[in-house]
């Protein structure tokens, strides 16, 4: 099992619209595609109170790619997303990390081989590779408007 952590920083004042979209639209579409959420959180204390952090549980990267790509291309999702953004963008930027549980994680987490992973391409086709130490550069997910 691998976990995806996504942090959405909203356009100021638009967090309620994002929460409503997840609650009334996105989760129903995810269910149809077999996408399993593992928790949603708003920021109580931190850098911004305009953030939503959530976790998704995946059987594998192949599972993630298949289901997420189907969701991203879903005609109902595309129409509903456009409808909810008719008054302007909701999400300012998105940060994404793929995580593997450690051997001492809670019993709710299924451990996997401890191979850190990173997304090789921020847009277009999804290509996954093992993470290798590289100099810190701009994070393509911090400026992306991709996602629910």
Secondary structure, DSSP 8 states (H G I E B T S, - for coil): -EEEEEEEEESTT-HHHHHHHIIIIIHHHHHHHT-EEEEEEE-SSSS-SSEEEEEEEES-HHHHHHHHHHHHT-HHHHHHHHHHTTTS-SEEEEEEEEEE--TTS-TTS-------EEES-SSSS--EEE---------GGGGB----
